[in-house]
């Protein structure tokens, strides 16, 4: 079958202008032209467009997409897409796990619409933890500070919070997997970043509070599981790095 540029745009959910641009840069050139000179897209063209849009969804640049599509056959592209999707799923799972971890240590005071909460947290509902958090920390200064601070956060604030949290968790896991000692300067610096992240976004995380969190990451099976999912042995690594960092600060 053949499709006009308007039909191709409608099927793919993009604008005609987008298809014109893809043609102009050589990323998606229609297989034929009508007698009047209009673009005519084939099924193969739409298959290529579908791959382009998939890679765009993963935030690849058009130049990178062009390079990818220049390599391999359809099966190779399907395998690549499968790998990228699994990587995206794992990243989102780590984000959810990180949020769950912080929810146990403070209240988030979520002040978002249902649509925004769904976008940021998926099926996980932070409000479900409110009662437990209040029972465990409701009388503390940290609870009151975090509630006041985080209840005012916008959706963009939450995006930055989650991105920062994920980045620290990833670098802690990479340090552990690289064989860096938890008492080393590099590991202690990461632990200090972790402490400052909590202070920046949640509440004033003193070194003593941070020590307590480190112990909880190991003692509480839910916390331990979060870190162990990132890298086996990471909970102990983080606890030791936090302790060493607190000791360094007291000297």
N, CA and C of each residue as an Amber inpcrd file, in Angstrom:
protein
   753
   0.8310000  -1.2000000   0.0000000   0.0000000   0.0000000   0.0000000
   0.8620000   1.2440000   0.0000000   0.2690000   2.3300000  -0.4260000
   0.9700000   3.6130000  -0.3800000   0.1270000   4.5960000   0.4220000
   0.8200000   5.5270000   1.0570000   0.1530000   6.4720000   1.9440000
   0.6310000   7.8800000   1.6140000  -0.2970000   8.8090000   1.6200000
   0.0820000  10.2070000   1.4410000   0.7880000  10.6800000   2.7080000
   1.4080000  11.8450000   2.6330000   2.1090000  12.3590000   3.8030000
   1.1290000  12.6150000   4.9440000  -0.0770000  13.0610000   4.6040000
  -1.0810000  13.2990000   5.6370000  -1.5170000  12.0070000   6.3070000
  -1.7120000  10.9490000   5.5060000  -2.1150000   9.6480000   6.0550000
  -1.0080000   9.0640000   6.9220000   0.2350000   9.1650000   6.4570000
   1.3580000   8.6490000   7.2450000   1.4760000   9.3870000   8.5720000
   1.2980000  10.7080000   8.5350000   1.3790000  11.5020000   9.7600000
   0.2830000  11.1090000  10.7330000  -0.9260000  10.8990000  10.2100000
  -2.0560000  10.5370000  11.0800000  -1.8330000   9.1630000  11.7110000
  -1.3800000   8.2000000  10.9390000  -1.1590000   6.8530000  11.4600000
  -0.0850000   6.8470000  12.5510000   0.9580000   7.6540000  12.3640000
   2.0830000   7.6620000  13.2990000   1.8820000   8.6200000  14.4630000
   0.8890000   9.4950000  14.3680000   0.6700000  10.4590000  15.4370000
   1.6870000  11.5790000  15.4500000   2.1900000  11.9480000  14.2840000
   3.1440000  13.0580000  14.1790000   2.5610000  14.0970000  13.2320000
   3.2580000  15.1950000  13.0810000   2.7930000  16.2420000  12.1800000
   3.3800000  16.0390000  10.7830000   2.7070000  16.5970000   9.8190000
   3.2210000  16.5720000   8.4490000   4.5670000  17.2840000   8.3830000
   4.6850000  18.3470000   9.1430000   5.9460000  19.0960000   9.1720000
   7.0960000  18.2140000   9.6340000   6.8240000  17.3310000  10.6050000
   7.8610000  16.4120000  11.0830000   8.3240000  15.4930000   9.9600000
   7.3870000  14.9450000   9.2080000   7.7510000  14.0600000   8.0980000
   8.5160000  14.8170000   7.0220000   8.1400000  16.0460000   6.7700000
   8.8820000  16.8620000   5.8010000  10.3250000  17.0400000   6.2720000
  10.4930000  17.2990000   7.5720000  11.8410000  17.4950000   8.1140000
  12.6620000  16.2190000   7.9970000  12.0550000  15.0830000   8.3370000
  12.7780000  13.8140000   8.2330000  13.2190000  13.5480000   6.8000000
  12.3810000  13.9310000   5.8600000  12.7390000  13.7680000   4.4440000
  13.8910000  14.6990000   4.0750000  13.8130000  15.9280000   4.5340000
  14.8340000  16.9150000   4.1870000  16.2160000  16.5360000   4.6940000
  16.2750000  15.8770000   5.8580000  17.5850000  15.5090000   6.4150000
  17.9940000  14.0890000   6.0210000  17.1560000  13.4220000   5.2320000
  17.5050000  12.0990000   4.7470000  17.2500000  10.9740000   5.7360000
  16.5390000  11.2550000   6.8080000  16.2540000  10.2200000   7.8060000
  15.1220000   9.3030000   7.3480000  14.1290000   9.8700000   6.6820000
  13.0040000   9.0770000   6.1760000  12.5580000   9.6840000   4.8480000
  13.0840000   9.1330000   3.7810000  12.7210000   9.5940000   2.4370000
  11.6580000   8.6610000   1.8650000  10.5060000   9.1840000   1.4920000
   9.4500000   8.3120000   0.9560000   9.9240000   7.5580000  -0.2830000
   9.3700000   6.3570000  -0.4490000   9.8260000   5.4930000  -1.5390000
   9.4260000   6.0010000  -2.9110000   8.3890000   6.8060000  -2.9500000
   7.9050000   7.2430000  -4.2640000   7.3040000   8.6410000  -4.1900000
   7.0470000   9.1610000  -5.3470000   6.3310000  10.4260000  -5.4850000
   5.1710000  10.2090000  -6.4470000   4.0960000  10.8970000  -6.2170000
   2.9770000  10.8080000  -7.1400000   3.3060000  11.5690000  -8.4150000
   2.4370000  11.4390000  -9.4020000   2.6560000  12.1500000 -10.6710000
   2.6490000  13.6590000 -10.4690000   1.9890000  14.0760000  -9.3860000
   1.9410000  15.5120000  -9.0890000   3.1200000  15.9430000  -8.2180000
   3.9890000  14.9900000  -7.8560000   5.1750000  15.3290000  -7.0800000
   5.0030000  15.2330000  -5.5790000   3.8630000  14.6970000  -5.1180000
   3.6360000  14.5720000  -3.6780000   4.3100000  13.3160000  -3.1250000
   4.7040000  13.3830000  -1.8560000   5.3440000  12.2460000  -1.2000000
   4.3680000  11.0830000  -1.0760000   4.8880000   9.8580000  -1.2870000
   4.0770000   8.6520000  -1.1730000   4.8670000   7.6280000  -0.3580000
   4.3170000   7.2280000   0.7770000   5.0140000   6.3480000   1.7130000
   4.5250000   4.9050000   1.5800000   5.4740000   3.9670000   1.6200000
   5.1510000   2.5370000   1.5470000   5.0590000   1.9520000   2.9510000
   4.6450000   0.6800000   3.0300000   4.6210000  -0.0020000   4.3250000
   6.0250000  -0.0460000   4.9290000   7.0230000  -0.2630000   4.0880000
   8.4050000  -0.3010000   4.5870000   8.8170000   1.0540000   5.1450000
   8.3530000   2.1290000   4.5020000   8.6500000   3.4720000   5.0040000
   8.0380000   3.6730000   6.3930000   6.7990000   3.1890000   6.5660000
   6.1470000   3.3460000   7.8650000   6.8050000   2.4770000   8.9350000
   7.3330000   1.3210000   8.5320000   8.0860000   0.5090000   9.4900000
   9.3210000   1.2690000   9.9680000   9.9980000   1.9430000   9.0430000
  11.1680000   2.7360000   9.4170000  10.7500000   3.9010000  10.3130000
   9.6250000   4.5400000   9.9840000   9.1350000   5.6450000  10.8080000
   8.8400000   5.1670000  12.2190000   8.2540000   3.9910000  12.3410000
   7.9500000   3.4440000  13.6690000   9.2320000   3.2620000  14.4800000
  10.3030000   2.8060000  13.8400000  11.5860000   2.6430000  14.5490000
  12.1580000   4.0090000  14.9450000  12.0370000   4.9750000  14.0550000
  12.5240000   6.3280000  14.3580000  11.8220000   6.8690000  15.6000000
  10.5070000   6.7350000  15.6250000   9.7440000   7.2710000  16.7510000
  10.0480000   6.5180000  18.0350000  10.3230000   5.2340000  17.9250000
  10.7070000   4.4660000  19.1150000  12.0050000   5.0170000  19.6990000
  12.9960000   5.2200000  18.8500000  14.2790000   5.7240000  19.3380000
  14.1630000   7.1670000  19.8360000  13.2780000   7.9370000  19.2320000
  13.0580000   9.2980000  19.7300000  12.4600000   9.2710000  21.1260000
  11.5830000   8.3020000  21.3790000  10.9750000   8.1610000  22.7000000
  12.0300000   7.8930000  23.7610000  13.1540000   7.2900000  23.3460000
  14.2560000   7.0240000  24.2620000  15.2640000   8.1680000  24.2900000
  14.8660000   9.3070000  23.7050000  15.6550000  10.5460000  23.7680000
  16.9450000  10.4980000  22.9470000  17.0130000   9.6350000  21.9400000
  18.1720000   9.6410000  21.0560000  18.0510000  10.8050000  20.0770000
  19.1860000  11.3490000  19.6740000  19.1790000  12.4250000  18.6960000
  18.8910000  11.8550000  17.3100000  18.4860000  12.7250000  16.3990000
  18.2090000  12.2730000  15.0320000  19.4750000  11.7440000  14.3620000
  20.6090000  12.3320000  14.6500000  21.8740000  11.8350000  14.0850000
  22.1750000  10.4260000  14.5910000  21.9570000  10.2060000  15.8940000
  22.1920000   8.8730000  16.4540000  21.2420000   7.8550000  15.8430000
  19.9930000   8.2600000  15.6490000  19.0030000   7.3490000  15.0610000
  19.4060000   6.9830000  13.6400000  19.8730000   7.9640000  12.8980000
  20.2970000   7.6930000  11.5180000  21.4310000   6.6740000  11.5010000
  22.3620000   6.8090000  12.4340000  23.4830000   5.8660000  12.5060000
  22.9990000   4.4680000  12.8590000  22.0630000   4.3850000  13.8030000
  21.5270000   3.0850000  14.2150000  20.8000000   2.4060000  13.0650000
  19.9760000   3.1600000  12.3550000  19.1850000   2.5810000  11.2790000
  20.0460000   2.1890000  10.0800000  21.2250000   2.7590000   9.9940000
  22.1280000   2.4060000   8.8940000  22.7680000   1.0460000   9.1250000
  22.6300000   0.5200000  10.3330000  23.2530000  -0.7570000  10.6830000
  22.1830000  -1.8260000  10.8900000  22.4540000  -3.0340000  10.4350000
  21.6250000  -4.1790000  10.7770000  20.3160000  -4.2760000  10.0280000
  19.6570000  -5.4340000  10.2150000  18.3730000  -5.6870000   9.5720000
  17.2450000  -5.5100000  10.5780000  16.0260000  -5.8770000  10.1770000
  14.8660000  -5.6820000  11.0400000  15.0030000  -6.4460000  12.3510000
  15.5140000  -7.6790000  12.2970000  15.6650000  -8.4690000  13.5240000
  16.6660000  -7.8150000  14.4740000  17.7360000  -7.2720000  13.9150000
  18.7360000  -6.5980000  14.7480000  18.1250000  -5.3950000  15.4410000
  17.2540000  -4.6750000  14.7410000  16.6020000  -3.5150000  15.3450000
  15.6450000  -3.9310000  16.4450000  14.9320000  -5.0280000  16.2320000
  14.0230000  -5.5200000  17.2640000  14.7960000  -5.9070000  18.5250000
  15.9380000  -6.5490000  18.3540000  16.7590000  -6.9260000  19.5030000
  17.2570000  -5.6860000  20.2330000  17.6800000  -4.6820000  19.4760000
  18.1580000  -3.4440000  20.0900000  17.0190000  -2.7590000  20.8590000
  15.8330000  -2.7160000  20.2470000  14.6950000  -2.0980000  20.9100000
  14.3490000  -2.8350000  22.1970000  14.4220000  -4.1550000  22.1530000
  14.1370000  -4.9590000  23.3430000  15.1210000  -4.6290000  24.4590000
  16.3990000  -4.5250000  24.1110000  17.4210000  -4.2140000  25.1110000
  17.2060000  -2.8230000  25.7050000  16.8900000  -1.8630000  24.8560000
  16.6770000  -0.5020000  25.3360000  15.4400000  -0.4080000  26.2180000
  14.3880000  -1.1380000  25.8600000  13.1830000  -1.1320000  26.6820000
  13.4430000  -1.7430000  28.0480000  14.1850000  -2.8410000  28.0790000
  14.5100000  -3.4670000  29.3680000  15.3530000  -2.5190000  30.2190000
  16.2680000  -1.8000000  29.5770000  17.0880000  -0.8340000  30.2990000
  16.2190000   0.2750000  30.8780000  15.2370000   0.7640000  30.1000000
  14.3350000   1.8110000  30.5780000  13.4920000   1.2910000  31.7440000
  13.0010000   0.0540000  31.6380000  12.2000000  -0.5350000  32.7110000
  13.0130000  -0.6430000  33.9890000  14.2550000  -1.1000000  33.8750000
  15.1140000  -1.2340000  35.0550000  15.3760000   0.1270000  35.6830000
  15.5550000   1.1470000  34.8440000  15.7900000   2.4970000  35.3630000
  14.5710000   2.9780000  36.1480000  13.3880000   2.7570000  35.6060000
  12.1730000   3.1860000  36.2960000  11.9800000   2.4070000  37.5910000
  12.3180000   1.1280000  37.5870000  12.2030000   0.3380000  38.8070000
  13.1380000   0.8730000  39.8870000  14.3330000   1.2900000  39.4840000
  15.2630000   1.8610000  40.4610000  14.7260000   3.1760000  41.0120000
  14.0680000   3.9770000  40.1610000  13.4970000   5.2330000  40.6270000
  12.4130000   4.9860000  41.6730000  11.5440000   4.0190000  41.3920000
  10.4790000   3.7080000  42.3390000  11.0740000   3.2140000  43.6520000
  12.0830000   2.3490000  43.5610000  12.7120000   1.8180000  44.7660000
  13.3470000   2.9320000  45.5870000  13.9580000   3.8950000  44.9050000
  14.5890000   5.0040000  45.6150000  13.5500000   5.8440000  46.3440000
  12.4100000   6.0750000  45.6970000  11.3510000   6.8370000  46.3480000
  10.8290000   6.0910000  47.5750000  10.6560000   4.7810000  47.4430000
  10.1830000   3.9930000  48.5780000  11.1470000   4.1000000  49.7570000
  12.4510000   4.1070000  49.4500000  13.4410000   4.1970000  50.5100000
  13.3140000   5.5110000  51.2790000  13.2000000   6.6040000  50.5560000
  13.1000000   7.8910000  51.2200000  11.7650000   8.0660000  51.9440000
  10.7350000   7.4290000  51.4160000   9.4360000   7.5150000  52.0760000
   9.4760000   6.9110000  53.4690000  10.3200000   5.9200000  53.6700000
  10.4380000   5.2990000  54.9770000  11.1580000   6.2020000  55.9730000
  11.9100000   7.1360000  55.4920000  12.6910000   7.9880000  56.3840000
  12.0480000   9.3530000  56.6140000  11.0940000   9.7130000  55.7940000
  10.4300000  11.0050000  55.9690000   9.1130000  10.9890000  55.2350000
   8.2860000  11.9580000  55.4900000   7.0470000  12.0900000  54.7280000
   7.2930000  13.0040000  53.5520000   6.6810000  12.6780000  52.4350000
   6.8910000  13.4950000  51.2470000   5.8860000  14.6410000  51.1420000
   4.7820000  14.5380000  51.8390000   3.7980000  15.6100000  51.7510000
   3.3830000  15.8800000  50.3270000   3.0550000  14.8210000  49.5990000
   2.7270000  14.9460000  48.1900000   1.5940000  15.9580000  47.9730000
   1.8200000  16.9050000  47.0910000   0.8100000  17.9030000  46.7780000
   0.7050000  18.0080000  45.2600000   0.3060000  16.8830000  44.6430000
   0.2210000  16.8130000  43.2010000  -1.1660000  16.3240000  42.8000000
  -1.5420000  16.5930000  41.5530000  -2.7890000  16.0420000  41.0510000
  -2.6080000  14.5400000  40.8400000  -3.7120000  13.8250000  40.7000000
  -3.6300000  12.3860000  40.4490000  -2.8770000  12.1030000  39.1470000
  -3.0820000  12.9410000  38.1320000  -2.3840000  12.7470000  36.8640000
  -0.8760000  12.9060000  37.0300000  -0.4580000  13.9010000  37.8190000
   0.9750000  14.1300000  38.0270000   1.5900000  13.0060000  38.8400000
   0.8640000  12.5370000  39.8670000   1.3890000  11.4270000  40.6580000
   1.5390000  10.1730000  39.8070000   0.5760000   9.9300000  38.9420000
   0.6630000   8.7590000  38.0660000   1.8620000   8.8840000  37.1290000
   2.0730000  10.0790000  36.6090000   3.1930000  10.2970000  35.6900000
   4.5330000  10.0700000  36.3840000   4.6500000  10.5450000  37.6240000
   5.9300000  10.4740000  38.3210000   6.1740000   9.1240000  38.9800000
   5.1420000   8.5410000  39.5740000   5.3330000   7.3550000  40.4050000
   4.6850000   6.0920000  39.8620000   3.9330000   6.1910000  38.7690000
   3.2960000   5.0070000  38.2150000   2.2760000   4.4150000  39.1700000
   2.3100000   3.0890000  39.3160000   1.3550000   2.4000000  40.1860000
   1.6510000   2.6050000  41.6690000   2.8610000   3.0410000  41.9840000
   3.2340000   3.2590000  43.3760000   2.6180000   4.5650000  43.8800000
   1.8950000   4.5000000  45.0050000   1.2370000   5.6840000  45.5610000
   1.9190000   6.0820000  46.8650000   2.6840000   7.1820000  46.8640000
   3.3860000   7.6050000  48.0870000   2.4420000   7.8810000  49.2450000
   1.2050000   8.2790000  48.9550000   0.2650000   8.5830000  50.0290000
  -0.0480000   7.3660000  50.8880000   0.1690000   6.1700000  50.3400000
  -0.1080000   4.9620000  51.1020000   0.8070000   4.8380000  52.3180000
   1.9380000   5.5610000  52.3060000   2.9080000   5.4530000  53.3920000
   2.7340000   6.5210000  54.4680000   1.7950000   7.4330000  54.2550000
   1.6580000   8.5680000  55.1600000   1.4470000   8.1350000  56.6010000
   0.5360000   7.1890000  56.8300000   0.2180000   6.7770000  58.1980000
   1.4320000   6.1780000  58.8960000   2.1530000   5.3060000  58.2140000
   3.3290000   4.6810000  58.8370000   4.3970000   5.7190000  59.1410000
   4.6170000   6.6390000  58.2040000   5.6250000   7.6700000  58.4090000
   5.2660000   8.5310000  59.6150000   4.0070000   8.9130000  59.7350000
   3.5880000   9.7420000  60.8630000   3.7600000   9.0060000  62.1970000
   3.4860000   7.7040000  62.2040000   3.6420000   6.9340000  63.4270000
   5.1020000   6.8440000  63.8580000   5.9980000   6.6970000  62.8880000
   7.4110000   6.4900000  63.2070000   8.1590000   7.7940000  63.4590000
   7.8000000   8.8470000  62.7030000   8.5910000  10.0860000  62.7900000
   7.7540000  11.3360000  63.0170000   6.4530000  11.1780000  63.2610000
   5.5600000  12.3300000  63.3330000   5.9450000  13.3830000  64.3540000
   6.6160000  12.9940000  65.4330000   6.9590000  13.9630000  66.4720000
   8.3270000  14.5780000  66.3260000   9.0270000  14.2920000  65.2360000
  10.3940000  14.7780000  65.0840000  10.4520000  16.0840000  64.3090000
  11.5530000  16.8240000  64.5450000  11.7670000  18.0560000  63.7760000
  11.9510000  17.7380000  62.2960000  12.6190000  16.5970000  62.0000000
  12.8520000  16.2180000  60.6100000  11.5320000  16.0110000  59.8780000
  10.5730000  15.3930000  60.5540000   9.2600000  15.1710000  59.9540000
   8.6020000  16.5120000  59.6200000   8.5930000  17.4190000  60.5870000
   7.9340000  18.7010000  60.3650000   8.6190000  19.4860000  59.2490000
   9.9450000  19.4500000  59.2200000  10.6690000  20.1870000  58.1860000
  10.4120000  19.5950000  56.8100000  10.4590000  18.2590000  56.7130000
  10.2490000  17.6250000  55.4090000   8.8310000  17.8450000  54.9210000
   7.8660000  17.7990000  55.8330000   6.4810000  18.0160000  55.4410000
   6.2860000  19.4230000  54.8900000   6.8790000  20.3940000  55.5710000
   6.7580000  21.7810000  55.1200000   7.4650000  21.9930000  53.7910000
   8.6390000  21.4090000  53.6490000   9.4470000  21.6290000  52.4590000
   8.8480000  20.9120000  51.2480000   8.5120000  19.6390000  51.4070000
   8.1500000  18.8250000  50.2580000   6.7030000  18.9890000  49.8200000
   5.8580000  19.4900000  50.7280000   4.4670000  19.6790000  50.3480000
   4.2960000  20.8090000  49.3340000   5.3360000  21.6380000  49.2050000
   5.2520000  22.7580000  48.2550000   5.8760000  22.4200000  46.9000000
   6.4160000  21.2170000  46.7440000   7.1180000  20.8780000  45.5180000
   6.1570000  20.7480000  44.3390000   6.5970000  21.2570000  43.2020000
   5.8550000  21.1080000  41.9520000   6.2830000  19.8090000  41.2730000
   5.6230000  19.5030000  40.1830000   5.9970000  18.3060000  39.4260000
   7.4460000  18.3930000  38.9480000   7.8750000  19.5720000  38.5240000
   9.2600000  19.7290000  38.0670000  10.2380000  19.5320000  39.2200000
   9.8640000  20.0010000  40.4170000  10.7160000  19.7660000  41.5920000
  10.8840000  18.2720000  41.8290000   9.7750000  17.5320000  41.7380000
   9.8410000  16.0860000  41.9580000  10.6970000  15.4020000  40.9120000
  10.6350000  15.8700000  39.6790000  11.4780000  15.2820000  38.6370000
  12.9500000  15.4690000  38.9650000  13.2980000  16.6820000  39.4280000
  14.6970000  16.9420000  39.7760000  15.1140000  16.1160000  40.9910000
  14.2210000  16.0110000  41.9630000  14.4920000  15.2050000  43.1590000
  14.7710000  13.7510000  42.7790000  13.9120000  13.1620000  41.9600000
  14.0650000  11.7650000  41.5720000  15.3300000  11.5530000  40.7430000
  15.6230000  12.4910000  39.8540000  16.8210000  12.3630000  39.0260000
  18.0800000  12.4250000  39.8790000  18.1180000  13.3370000  40.8460000
  19.2650000  13.4520000  41.7340000  19.4300000  12.1890000  42.5670000
  18.3240000  11.6660000  43.0590000  18.3610000  10.4660000  43.8890000
  18.8620000   9.2580000  43.1060000  18.3630000   9.1300000  41.8900000
  18.7900000   8.0110000  41.0560000  20.2730000   8.1090000  40.7280000
  20.7480000   9.3220000  40.4510000  22.1500000   9.5120000  40.0930000
  23.0740000   9.1070000  41.2420000  22.7410000   9.4910000  42.4550000
  23.5700000   9.1290000  43.6020000  23.5640000   7.6170000  43.8170000
  22.3960000   6.9960000  43.7350000  22.3120000   5.5530000  43.8970000
  23.1270000   4.8200000  42.8510000  23.0560000   5.3010000  41.6130000
  23.8150000   4.6620000  40.5420000  25.3130000   4.7540000  40.7880000
  25.7860000   5.9330000  41.2110000  27.2250000   6.1040000  41.4120000
  27.7290000   5.3310000  42.6360000  26.8880000   5.1890000  43.6470000
  27.2650000   4.3470000  44.7840000  27.4180000   2.9000000  44.3350000
  26.4860000   2.4280000  43.5180000  26.5510000   1.0540000  43.0260000
  27.7830000   0.8550000  42.1520000  28.0810000   1.8240000  41.3040000
  29.2530000   1.7180000  40.4280000  30.5390000   1.6850000  41.2460000
  30.6100000   2.4880000  42.3030000  31.8060000   2.4980000  43.1500000
  31.9930000   1.1480000  43.8290000  30.9130000   0.5930000  44.3400000
  30.9850000  -0.7180000  44.9920000  31.4120000  -1.7960000  44.0020000
  30.8200000  -1.7990000  42.8130000  31.1440000  -2.8140000  41.8200000
  32.5680000  -2.6600000  41.2830000  33.1070000  -1.4420000  41.3570000
  34.4740000  -1.2050000  40.9010000  35.5050000  -1.6070000  41.9490000
  35.0440000  -2.0470000  43.1120000  35.9630000  -2.4920000  44.1530000
  36.5180000  -1.3770000  45.0130000  35.9180000  -0.2070000  44.9650000
  36.3640000   0.9030000  45.8070000  36.0040000   0.6150000  47.2610000
  36.9440000   0.8170000  48.1620000  36.7080000   0.5520000  49.5860000
  35.6940000   1.5440000  50.1390000  34.7580000   1.0910000  50.9650000
  33.7520000   2.0100000  51.5010000  34.3390000   3.0710000  52.4260000
  35.5320000   2.8200000  52.9890000  36.1810000   3.8080000  53.8580000
  37.0680000   4.7710000  53.0810000  37.1200000   4.6140000  51.7470000
  37.9840000   5.4680000  50.9320000  37.4030000   6.8700000  50.8260000
  38.2560000   7.8100000  50.4110000  37.7960000   9.1840000  50.2330000
  36.6750000   9.2650000  49.1950000  36.8150000   8.4890000  48.1150000
  35.8070000   8.5320000  47.0590000  34.4510000   8.0750000  47.5750000
  34.4480000   6.9760000  48.3350000  33.1850000   6.4600000  48.8660000
  32.6020000   7.4150000  49.9040000  33.4550000   7.9760000  50.7520000
  32.9590000   8.9230000  51.7560000  32.3900000  10.1700000  51.0920000
  33.0050000  10.5970000  49.9950000  32.4790000  11.7640000  49.2750000
  31.0840000  11.4800000  48.7100000  30.8830000  10.2520000  48.2260000
  29.5590000   9.8780000  47.7300000  28.5420000   9.8310000  48.8740000
  28.9770000   9.3130000  50.0290000  28.0900000   9.2880000  51.1930000
  27.7250000  10.7050000  51.6130000  28.6660000  11.6230000  51.5220000
  28.3790000  13.0230000  51.8580000  27.3830000  13.6230000  50.8600000
  27.5200000  13.2670000  49.5840000  26.5410000  13.7200000  48.5990000
  25.1580000  13.1960000  48.9450000  25.1040000  11.9540000  49.3830000
  23.8340000  11.3430000  49.7790000  23.2210000  12.1140000  50.9430000
  24.0380000  12.4550000  51.9370000  23.5480000  13.2120000  53.0940000
  23.0650000  14.5910000  52.6690000  23.8300000  15.2600000  51.8170000
  23.4430000  16.5900000  51.3700000  22.1970000  16.5600000  50.4910000
  22.0300000  15.4760000  49.7470000  20.8090000  15.3180000  48.9550000
  19.5790000  15.2970000  49.8650000  19.6530000  14.5520000  50.9600000
  18.5320000  14.4920000  51.8980000  18.2970000  15.8620000  52.5240000
  19.3780000  16.5350000  52.9030000  19.2510000  17.8680000  53.4860000
  18.6510000  18.8460000  52.4900000  19.0850000  18.7500000  51.2460000
  18.5880000  19.6760000  50.2090000  17.0990000  19.4790000  49.9540000
  16.6670000  18.2400000  49.8850000  15.3140000  17.9760000  49.4300000
  14.3340000  17.6210000  50.5420000  14.8110000  17.0870000  51.6630000
  13.8920000  16.5440000  52.6650000  13.9540000  17.2810000  53.9990000
  15.0630000  17.1590000  54.6970000  15.1950000  17.7440000  56.0240000
  16.6790000  17.8360000  56.3540000  17.0120000  18.5180000  57.4320000
  18.4040000  18.6780000  57.8540000  18.9270000  17.3350000  58.3450000
  19.6480000  16.6650000  57.4770000  20.1660000  15.3360000  57.8050000
  21.5380000  15.4880000  58.4570000  21.5710000  15.5030000  59.7820000
  22.8420000  15.5940000  60.4990000  23.6190000  14.2940000  60.3120000
  24.8820000  14.3370000  60.7190000  25.6920000  13.1270000  60.5860000
  25.1460000  11.9980000  61.4550000  24.6040000  12.3230000  62.6120000
  24.0480000  11.2880000  63.4760000  22.7830000  10.6930000  62.8730000
  21.9340000  11.5490000  62.2890000  20.7520000  11.0310000  61.5970000
  21.1820000  10.1510000  60.4300000  22.2170000  10.5940000  59.7300000
  22.7090000   9.8270000  58.5890000  23.2270000   8.4590000  59.0310000
  23.9180000   8.4200000  60.1670000  24.3710000   7.1310000  60.7170000
  23.1750000   6.2020000  60.9380000  22.1200000   6.7750000  61.5100000
  20.9370000   5.9750000  61.7800000  20.3020000   5.4420000  60.5040000
  20.2820000   6.2640000  59.4560000  19.7530000   5.8000000  58.1770000
  20.6020000   4.6610000  57.6250000  21.9230000   4.8070000  57.7660000
  22.8160000   3.7470000  57.2840000  22.5320000   2.4250000  57.9680000
  22.3120000   2.4570000  59.2790000  21.9880000   1.2360000  60.0090000
  20.6510000   0.6730000  59.5490000  19.7060000   1.5540000  59.2810000
  18.3910000   1.1080000  58.8510000  18.4480000   0.4700000  57.4690000
  19.3160000   0.9780000  56.5880000  19.4390000   0.4090000  55.2600000
  19.8680000  -1.0570000  55.3210000  20.5920000  -1.4250000  56.3820000
  21.0560000  -2.8050000  56.5260000  20.0690000  -3.6400000  57.3350000
  19.5200000  -3.0680000  58.4150000  18.6870000  -3.8390000  59.3410000
  17.2880000  -4.1020000  58.7990000  16.7250000  -3.1410000  58.0800000
  15.3620000  -3.2820000  57.5660000  15.4130000  -3.9910000  56.2170000
  14.7220000  -5.1210000  56.1070000  14.7890000  -5.9180000  54.8930000
  14.2970000  -5.1550000  53.6620000  13.3490000  -4.2510000  53.8440000
  12.8590000  -3.4820000  52.7090000  13.9470000  -2.5540000  52.1730000
  14.6590000  -1.9170000  53.0810000  15.7570000  -1.0300000  52.6740000
  16.8810000  -1.8390000  52.0370000  17.2300000  -2.9420000  52.7030000
  18.3150000  -3.7750000  52.1910000  18.0000000  -4.2450000  50.7650000
  16.7560000  -4.6420000  50.5310000  16.3780000  -5.1430000  49.2130000
  16.5550000  -4.0750000  48.1390000  16.2500000  -2.8180000  48.4890000
  16.4020000  -1.7310000  47.5230000  17.8460000  -1.6240000  47.0560000
  18.7710000  -1.6470000  48.0080000  20.1830000  -1.5230000  47.6550000
  20.7140000  -2.7850000  46.9860000  20.2790000  -3.9560000  47.4710000
  20.7720000  -5.1980000  46.9000000  20.3040000  -5.3510000  45.4580000
  19.1540000  -4.7670000  45.1140000  18.6860000  -4.8160000  43.7340000
  19.5920000  -4.0040000  42.8190000  20.1930000  -2.9560000  43.3690000
  21.1170000  -2.1520000  42.5690000  22.4530000  -2.8740000  42.3930000
  22.9390000  -3.4880000  43.4650000  24.2010000  -4.2320000  43.4110000
  24.3070000  -5.0830000  44.6750000  24.6010000  -6.3690000  44.5430000
  24.7470000  -7.2260000  45.7260000  25.8030000  -6.6740000  46.6850000
  25.4560000  -6.6020000  47.9610000  26.3840000  -6.0890000  48.9620000
  26.3770000  -4.5800000  49.1080000  25.5250000  -3.9020000  48.3500000
  25.5520000  -2.4340000  48.3620000  25.0530000  -1.8550000  49.6770000
  24.0970000  -2.5070000  50.3360000  23.5710000  -1.9700000  51.5980000
  24.6860000  -1.8340000  52.6280000  25.4960000  -2.8670000  52.7680000
  26.6190000  -2.8170000  53.7130000  27.6320000  -1.7620000  53.2900000
  27.8720000  -1.6670000  51.9970000  28.8130000  -0.6790000  51.4660000
  28.3660000   0.7300000  51.8280000  27.0810000   1.0160000  51.6000000
  26.5600000   2.3530000  51.8760000  26.6150000   2.6440000  53.3720000
  26.2200000   1.6670000  54.2070000  26.2600000   1.8630000  55.6550000
  27.6760000   2.1790000  56.1230000  28.6660000   1.4290000  55.6280000
  30.0530000   1.6520000  56.0270000  30.5610000   3.0020000  55.5430000
  30.2100000   3.3780000  54.3140000  30.6370000   4.6730000  53.7780000
  30.0240000   5.8160000  54.5600000  28.7590000   5.6830000  54.9500000
  28.1010000   6.7090000  55.7420000  28.7780000   6.8650000  57.1040000
  29.0680000   5.7320000  57.7440000  29.7320000   5.7580000  59.0410000
  31.1120000   6.3980000  58.9450000  31.8740000   5.9950000  57.9220000
  33.2160000   6.5520000  57.7380000  33.1530000   8.0470000  57.4790000
  32.1660000   8.4900000  56.7150000  32.0190000   9.9160000  56.4180000
  31.6760000  10.6930000  57.6840000  30.8100000  10.1350000  58.5230000
  30.4580000  10.8040000  59.7770000  31.6700000  10.8770000  60.7020000
  32.4660000   9.7940000  60.7340000  33.6700000   9.8110000  61.5560000
  34.6510000  10.8490000  61.0460000  34.7730000  10.9670000  59.7330000
  35.6720000  11.9550000  59.1520000  35.2640000  13.3590000  59.5420000
  33.9730000  13.6140000  59.5810000  33.4780000  14.9660000  59.9070000
  33.7020000  15.3270000  61.3660000  33.8130000  14.3140000  62.2310000
  33.9510000  14.5730000  63.6670000  35.3940000  14.7830000  64.0750000
  36.3100000  14.5270000  63.1630000  37.7460000  14.6830000  63.5060000
  38.1280000  16.1480000  63.5760000
